[in-house]
Amino acid sequence: MKPGDRMFIYHSGGETKITGLAEVVGHPEPDPKIAKSWMVRIKFVEKLDEPVTLREIKETGKFEDFRLVYQGRLSTMDVPEKFIQWLEKAKKLTLK
């Protein structure tokens, strides 16, 4: 992750869903509280009017190769371009 990268805010407690957008504003740095971890500073960009649930993403059947769909526990991952295009069209968003 590097400054200027855009990212999804993903809520993983309860019903898992994408709830908003953020932007990376700092370079990765060691986490002072957890020796093995790194962190990056972000800024909030916007809240989605309508969250996109993991269930909804899975039900499309289009994203079996997206790590969010097939891997249980993740903190960061690349997002496939076809997912961004689907999200822009399905939710009428402009993400770039």
N, C-alpha and C positions, 0 to 999 in steps of 0.2 A: 504494500500500500504506500502511496506517495501523495503529497499535497495535490489537491485538485481532483483526485479520484472521487467518484460518486459511489454511494453505498445505500443499500436498503436497511431500514431499521426493522428487525425481525423480532417479534414477541414470541417467546418460547414457553411462557408459563400459561397453563390452561390451553385454550385453543391457539394453536400455532398459526401465526399470520404475519404478513408484511404490513406494517402500519405507517411507514413514512420513509423519508429520504434524508440522507445526511451527506456531508462532504468532508473528506480528510483534509485537515489544516496543518498537520505537523508530520515530521518524519518518525518512523518507528523508534522507540526508546525502551530500555529495560523497565519493567514494572518494579517500582521500589518495594512493593509489598510481597511479590512472589518472584523469587530468584530465577525460575525457569521460564517466566512469561515475559512477553513484550506487549507494549501498548502503543496506540496511536491516538492523537487528539483529533476530535471531529467537531463539526458544528452542525446543528439542526438546520435542515433546509425547508422541509414541509411535511405536514401530516397528510396522509391519504384520506380523502373524503370517505372512501369505503375500503377498509382493509381487504387484503387478498389472502384468503386462508390457504394453508397447505393442502387441505382437502380439495379445494377448488383447483389448485394447480395440478394435483394428482389426477383429478377426474377428467382433465382435458385429454389425458393419454399422450400428450405431445412431448413430455419432458422426462422420460425414464432415464436419460443420460445426465440429468441435472443432479448434482450431488445433494442438493437440498431434498430431493425426492427419495433417493435411495440410501442415504447415509444418515443415521440417527442423530449424531451429536457433532455439530460443527460450530466454529466461531467465525471463520471467514472462508470465503470460496469465490472463485470466478463465477460470473453469471453468464450463461450462454446468450449470444446476441438474439437468437430466435425467441428466447423467453422475454427479453426486453421488448422486442417488436410485438409479441402477443400481448404483453401487459399494456403497452401504449394503445393498442387497438381495442382491447377488451375493456379497459378502464378509462379510455380517452385521456391518457396522460402524455405529457412531454417529458421524457426522462433525460434527454441529452442537452 
